[in-house]
Amino acid sequence: MQKARNLIVTVAAILFGFAIAAQADDHKHRLNVPADKWLSVSEVIQKLKAQGYSVTKIEIDDGAYEFDATNADGVRIEGHANPATGEIMTGYDD
């Protein structure tokens, strides 16, 4: 009985450790751009337009601009733009 209890405690501790590591990993790519460094929504839309995108929706989400747009070929995309530069961030996951 004691061995089973020790095994359960050990497995629970390992799973808890994985959960904490996964949660920390989820936020390692979050930006921390000060508010006074952010471009306005219209500036970001202009930057995206200069990159060939037509923005249909834009909002702030997890420290970045999240947008829906169509590219020059009319393909709909969802993406994130750096709030300080307006550049599209590849691999940024909310």
N, C-alpha and C positions, 0 to 999 in steps of 0.2 A: 504494500500500500504506500509506503514512504517513497519507494522508487518511482511509482506512478505519479505521485504528487510532485516530486522533484523534476520529473520529465515534463510535466505540464507547466511548471513554473519556468523551466528553461526555455521551452518552446514559446511561451507567452512573452518572455523577455526578448527573445530573438525577433519575434514578429513585431513587437513594439519598436525595437531598434530599426527594423526595416521601414516601418511606418514613419518614424521621425526622419530618417534619411530621405525617404521619398518626398516628404513634405518640404524639406529644406531644398531638395533638388528642384522642386516645382518653381521656386522663387529665385533661383540663382541667376536667371536671365532677366529679371525685372529691372527696369530702368529707374534711376533716381535723379531725374532731371528737375532742378529747381523751377518753381512756377514762373519766375521772371525770365527764364531762358526758353520758355515754350513759344513756338510760333502760334499765331492765331489760326483758327479753323480755315479761314479764307486763304491764308498764306500756305497752309499745308495742301489745300485743294489745288492751288496754283502750282505748287511744286510737283504734285502728282500728275497734274495735267501736262506739265513740261516733260514728264517721263512717259507720256503717251496714254494716260488713264483718264477715263471720264468717271468721276466720283458720283455715286448715287446715294451714299449714306456715309456719315462719318460721326464718330463719337469717341469720347475718352474712355479707355478701358485698361485697367491694370498698369497705369503709368505710361501709356502710349496712345496714339490715335489709332483706332480700329476703323477700317473702312471697307465698304463694298464698292466695286467699280467694274467697268468694262475696259478691256484693253483695245488696242487699235484694230484687232480682228473681231471685236464684238464679244469676246469670251469674258464671262462674268468671273470676277475673282474676289476673294476676301483677303485682307491683309492688314498689316500693322505698319504705321509710319512713325519714325523717330520724331518726338515732339520738338526737338531742338533744330532738326535739319530738314524734316519732311521726306527723308529718304526711306524707301521701303526696307523693312527689316525682315530678312529671311530667317526662318527657324524660330521666330518669336511666337511662343504659344501661350495663349491665355488660358 
